Amino acid sequence: MVLSAPPRSTSPRSTSVRRLTKSTAPKPRRRIRSASRMDAFAPYMYIAPFFALFAVFGLFPTVFTFYVALFDWNPIGGQTFIGFENFVTLYGDERFWNAMRNTFSIWILSTVPQLLLALFLAQLLNNARLKFANLFRMTMLVPYITSVVATTIVFASLFGRDYGLINSFLNLFGIESIDFAANTFASHIMVSTMVLWRWFGYNTLIYLAALQAIPKDVYEAAAIDGAGGFKQFIFVTIPSLRPVIIFTVIVSTIGGLQIFTEPLLLSSPGLTGGAGRQFQTLSLFMYEQGFGDFKFGYGSAIGVTLFALIVVFSVINYLLSRRITSDE
């Protein structure tokens, strides 16, 4: 007797169950694709908040400044489109050229000594035989965290005409007292000293971090070849610090061309940078025209010009530094 297999059920209910099971079966390929897409977009989601904030507080104000520079813009009146008339008026304004001369003079007097002093101090603090090295490194940040207002009060007293410590020291050598606030070059030295004192510690720590990243084997090899301390500094330390030096030069250029707080506090309550505008910078001149005289269009034209100057000088610094690197 032969037994046959039972016939399969062909009822409508079993057919619908099979179709439902087949339609709801997992599809691993689609899940893998969706997971890969999420992995691809995850980095952009992480950095999206920064770019969103930058677009609102950085990019939009910059673009809007270019737009306002084309108008005769009164914040409490009307806005009339005048094209490039603000720029034509600006480039014929002697106050603008005076502010530009002051800006470049203060920038050079503050940036060059600042970076040289920072490099020298970083080399000293990197010395392994220096006692209490961490204490001295911490003190480098004291000028950076000190209030700018307090710094201005102290330096205004130091450079005072009648009872200032600097003039008292000069009088010991028979030199007459200097009115630093009234003399053009002397006022630039005063402002530059304030900027130098505030920022040299910041750059010192940047150089120090870069120095500590240089392998000791390089100095040992140089010493075996007969190079002394000075030659090691010139031929080992400086080439190794070149990228960091380029960074500090560009950042100092950007900050130096935007000097604002120190001249503003010294010229307070006015915005002219002294009676003869002897230390009025471009940033202070822009603030005076925009928020002092309410000429927003004219002030925006100054801001656009300052933006172009910073871009040009930053690019020049980068190209010169890159060319020096390629030549070596």
C-alpha positions as CSV (number, residue, x, y, z in Angstrom):
1,M,0.0,0.0,0.0
2,V,1.4,3.3,-1.1
3,L,0.8,6.4,1.0
4,S,0.5,9.7,-0.9
5,A,1.3,13.1,0.5
6,P,-1.7,15.1,1.7
7,P,-2.9,17.7,-0.8
8,R,-1.8,21.3,-0.1
9,S,-4.5,23.6,1.1
10,T,-5.5,26.0,-1.6
11,S,-8.0,27.9,0.5
12,P,-8.2,31.7,0.0
13,R,-7.2,32.2,3.6
14,S,-3.9,30.4,3.3
15,T,-3.1,32.2,0.0
16,S,-3.7,35.6,1.6
17,V,-1.5,34.6,4.6
18,R,1.4,33.6,2.3
19,R,1.1,36.9,0.3
20,L,1.0,38.9,3.5
21,T,4.1,37.1,4.8
22,K,5.9,37.7,1.6
23,S,5.1,41.4,1.4
24,T,6.2,42.0,5.0
25,A,9.5,40.2,4.8
26,P,12.5,42.3,5.7
27,K,14.5,43.8,2.9
28,P,18.1,44.0,4.1
29,R,19.4,45.9,1.1
30,R,17.2,48.9,1.7
31,R,18.2,49.0,5.3
32,I,21.8,48.9,4.4
33,R,21.4,51.8,1.9
34,S,19.5,53.9,4.5
35,A,22.1,53.2,7.1
36,S,24.9,54.2,4.7
37,R,23.0,57.4,3.8
38,M,22.7,58.3,7.5
39,D,26.4,57.7,8.0
40,A,27.2,59.9,5.1
41,F,25.0,62.8,6.3
42,A,26.0,62.5,10.0
43,P,29.2,64.6,9.8
44,Y,27.3,67.4,8.1
45,M,24.6,67.3,10.8
46,Y,27.3,67.7,13.4
47,I,28.8,70.8,11.9
48,A,25.5,72.3,10.7
49,P,24.9,74.3,13.9
50,F,28.2,76.2,13.4
51,F,27.4,77.1,9.8
52,A,23.9,78.1,10.8
53,L,25.2,80.5,13.4
54,F,27.9,81.7,11.1
55,A,25.3,82.4,8.4
56,V,23.2,84.4,10.8
57,F,25.9,86.3,12.7
58,G,28.8,86.3,10.2
59,L,27.8,86.0,6.6
60,F,24.5,88.0,6.7
61,P,26.0,91.1,8.4
62,T,28.9,91.1,5.9
63,V,26.6,90.9,2.9
64,F,24.3,93.4,4.4
65,T,27.2,95.8,5.0
66,F,28.0,95.7,1.2
67,Y,24.3,96.4,0.5
68,V,24.1,99.4,2.9
69,A,27.3,100.9,1.5
70,L,25.4,101.6,-1.7
71,F,22.8,103.8,0.0
72,D,22.5,107.0,1.8
73,W,21.2,105.2,4.8
74,N,19.7,107.1,7.8
75,P,18.5,104.7,10.6
76,I,15.7,107.1,11.6
77,G,15.0,108.5,8.1
78,G,14.9,107.3,4.5
79,Q,17.3,105.2,2.5
80,T,18.3,106.4,-0.9
81,F,20.3,104.4,-3.4
82,I,23.4,106.3,-4.5
83,G,25.6,103.6,-5.9
84,F,29.3,104.0,-5.3
85,E,29.0,107.7,-4.2
86,N,30.0,106.8,-0.6
87,F,33.2,105.2,-1.9
88,V,34.0,108.3,-4.0
89,T,33.5,110.6,-1.1
90,L,35.4,108.3,1.2
91,Y,38.5,108.2,-1.0
92,G,38.6,111.9,-1.2
93,D,38.2,112.4,2.6
94,E,41.4,113.3,4.4
95,R,40.1,111.9,7.6
96,F,40.0,108.5,6.0
97,W,43.6,108.6,4.9
98,N,44.7,109.9,8.3
99,A,42.9,107.0,9.9
100,M,44.5,104.6,7.5
101,R,48.0,105.9,8.3
102,N,47.4,105.7,12.0
103,T,46.1,102.1,11.6
104,F,49.1,100.9,9.7
105,S,51.5,102.7,12.0
106,I,50.0,101.2,15.1
107,W,49.8,97.8,13.4
108,I,53.5,97.7,12.5
109,L,54.6,99.1,15.9
110,S,52.6,96.5,17.8
111,T,52.7,93.4,15.6
112,V,56.4,93.1,14.9
113,P,57.7,93.5,18.5
114,Q,54.9,91.4,19.8
115,L,55.7,88.3,17.7
116,L,59.5,88.7,18.3
117,L,58.9,89.0,22.0
118,A,56.5,86.0,22.0
119,L,59.0,83.8,20.1
120,F,61.8,84.8,22.5
121,L,59.7,84.1,25.6
122,A,58.5,80.8,24.2
123,Q,62.1,79.7,23.7
124,L,62.9,80.5,27.3
125,L,59.8,78.8,28.7
126,N,60.6,75.7,26.7
127,N,63.9,75.3,28.5
128,A,63.9,72.1,30.6
129,R,66.1,73.6,33.2
130,L,63.7,76.5,34.0
131,K,62.3,76.2,37.5
132,F,58.6,76.9,38.1
133,A,58.1,76.7,34.4
134,N,54.3,76.0,34.7
135,L,53.9,79.1,36.9
136,F,55.5,81.3,34.4
137,R,53.5,79.7,31.6
138,M,50.3,80.5,33.4
139,T,51.2,84.1,34.0
140,M,51.4,84.5,30.2
141,L,47.6,84.6,30.1
142,V,47.2,87.3,32.8
143,P,47.4,90.2,30.2
144,Y,44.9,88.4,27.9
145,I,42.3,87.9,30.6
146,T,42.7,91.4,32.1
147,S,39.9,93.9,31.4
148,V,40.8,96.2,28.6
149,V,39.3,99.1,30.5
150,A,41.6,98.4,33.5
151,T,44.6,98.1,31.1
152,T,43.8,101.5,29.5
153,I,43.6,103.2,32.9
154,V,46.9,101.8,34.0
155,F,48.7,102.7,30.7
156,A,47.2,106.1,30.6
157,S,48.7,106.8,34.0
158,L,52.0,105.3,33.0
159,F,52.2,107.6,29.9
160,G,50.8,110.6,31.6
161,R,52.4,114.0,30.7
162,D,52.8,115.4,34.2
163,Y,53.0,112.5,36.6
164,G,53.5,109.5,34.4
165,L,56.1,106.9,35.3
166,I,57.5,106.9,31.8
167,N,58.1,110.7,31.8
168,S,59.5,110.6,35.3
169,F,62.1,108.0,34.1
170,L,62.9,110.1,31.0
171,N,63.4,113.2,33.2
172,L,66.2,111.4,35.1
173,F,68.2,111.6,31.9
174,G,67.4,115.2,31.2
175,I,64.7,114.5,28.6
176,E,61.7,116.7,28.7
177,S,58.3,115.2,29.4
178,I,56.4,114.0,26.3
179,D,52.7,114.5,25.8
180,F,52.0,111.0,24.5
181,A,48.3,111.7,24.0
182,A,48.9,114.8,21.8
183,N,51.9,113.8,19.8
184,T,51.1,111.6,16.8
185,F,54.0,109.1,16.8
186,A,54.1,109.1,20.7
187,S,50.4,108.3,20.8
188,H,51.0,105.4,18.4
189,I,53.7,104.0,20.7
190,M,51.3,104.3,23.6
191,V,48.5,102.4,21.8
192,S,51.0,99.8,20.4
193,T,52.4,99.1,23.8
194,M,48.9,98.4,25.1
195,V,48.2,96.0,22.3
196,L,51.6,94.4,22.6
197,W,51.1,93.8,26.4
198,R,47.7,92.4,25.9
199,W,48.5,89.8,23.1
200,F,52.1,88.8,23.5
201,G,51.2,86.1,26.1
202,Y,48.6,84.5,23.8
203,N,51.2,84.2,21.0
204,T,53.8,83.0,23.4
205,L,51.7,80.0,24.4
206,I,51.0,79.2,20.7
207,Y,54.7,79.2,20.0
208,L,55.4,77.2,23.1
209,A,52.9,74.5,22.1
210,A,54.6,74.3,18.7
211,L,58.1,74.1,20.3
212,Q,57.1,71.2,22.5
213,A,55.9,69.3,19.5
214,I,59.4,69.4,17.8
215,P,61.1,66.0,18.3
216,K,64.2,66.1,20.6
217,D,66.0,63.9,18.1
218,V,66.3,66.7,15.7
219,Y,68.2,68.9,18.2
220,E,70.4,66.0,19.2
221,A,71.3,65.4,15.6
222,A,72.1,69.1,15.2
223,A,74.2,69.1,18.3
224,I,76.2,66.0,17.0
225,D,76.8,67.9,13.8
226,G,78.3,70.8,15.8
227,A,75.4,73.2,15.8
228,G,75.3,75.4,18.9
229,G,72.2,76.9,20.6
230,F,71.9,79.9,18.2
231,K,72.4,77.8,15.0
232,Q,69.8,75.3,16.3
233,F,67.4,78.1,16.8
234,I,67.9,79.5,13.3
235,F,68.2,76.3,11.3
236,V,66.0,73.9,13.4
237,T,63.5,75.9,15.5
238,I,62.5,78.6,13.0
239,P,61.9,76.1,10.0
240,S,59.9,73.9,12.3
241,L,57.7,76.8,13.5
242,R,57.1,78.2,10.0
243,P,53.4,77.1,9.8
244,V,52.7,78.5,13.2
245,I,54.5,81.7,12.5
246,I,52.5,82.1,9.3
247,F,49.3,81.6,11.3
248,T,50.2,84.2,14.0
249,V,51.3,86.7,11.4
250,I,48.0,86.4,9.5
251,V,45.9,86.5,12.7
252,S,47.9,89.5,14.1
253,T,47.4,91.3,10.7
254,I,43.7,90.8,10.9
255,G,43.6,91.9,14.5
256,G,46.0,94.8,14.0
257,L,44.0,96.3,11.2
258,Q,40.9,96.2,13.4
259,I,42.3,98.0,16.4
260,F,39.4,99.7,18.1
261,T,39.0,99.3,21.8
262,E,42.3,101.0,23.0
263,P,41.9,104.1,20.8
264,L,38.2,104.4,21.8
265,L,39.0,104.3,25.5
266,L,41.9,106.7,25.2
267,S,39.8,109.2,23.2
268,S,36.7,108.9,25.4
269,P,34.2,110.6,25.6
270,G,34.8,111.6,22.0
271,L,35.3,109.3,19.0
272,T,37.9,111.4,17.1
273,G,41.0,109.7,18.5
274,G,42.4,112.8,20.1
275,A,42.0,116.5,19.3
276,G,43.9,116.1,16.1
277,R,42.7,112.6,15.3
278,Q,46.3,111.5,15.9
279,F,45.4,107.9,16.9
280,Q,42.0,107.4,15.3
281,T,42.0,104.1,13.5
282,L,39.8,102.9,10.6
283,S,37.6,101.0,13.0
284,L,37.2,104.0,15.2
285,F,36.5,106.2,12.2
286,M,33.9,103.8,11.0
287,Y,32.2,103.8,14.4
288,E,32.2,107.5,14.5
289,Q,30.5,107.9,11.1
290,G,28.1,105.1,11.7
291,F,27.0,105.5,15.3
292,G,28.2,109.0,16.0
293,D,26.9,110.8,13.0
294,F,24.4,108.2,12.0
295,K,25.8,107.9,8.5
296,F,25.3,104.2,8.1
297,G,26.0,104.1,4.4
298,Y,29.2,106.0,4.8
299,G,30.3,103.9,7.7
300,S,29.5,100.7,5.8
301,A,31.7,102.0,2.9
302,I,34.5,102.3,5.5
303,G,33.8,98.8,6.7
304,V,33.9,97.4,3.1
305,T,37.2,99.1,2.5
306,L,38.6,97.7,5.7
307,F,37.4,94.2,4.8
308,A,39.1,94.5,1.4
309,L,42.4,95.7,3.0
310,I,42.4,92.8,5.5
311,V,41.8,90.2,2.7
312,V,44.5,91.7,0.5
313,F,47.2,91.8,3.3
314,S,46.3,88.3,4.5
315,V,46.7,86.9,1.0
316,I,50.0,88.8,0.6
317,N,51.3,87.4,3.9
318,Y,50.2,83.9,2.9
319,L,51.8,84.1,-0.6
320,L,55.1,85.5,0.7
321,S,55.3,82.9,3.4
322,R,54.5,80.1,0.9
323,R,57.2,81.4,-1.5
324,I,59.8,81.5,1.3
325,T,58.9,78.0,2.2
326,S,59.2,76.8,-1.4
327,D,62.5,78.5,-1.9
328,E,63.9,76.7,1.1
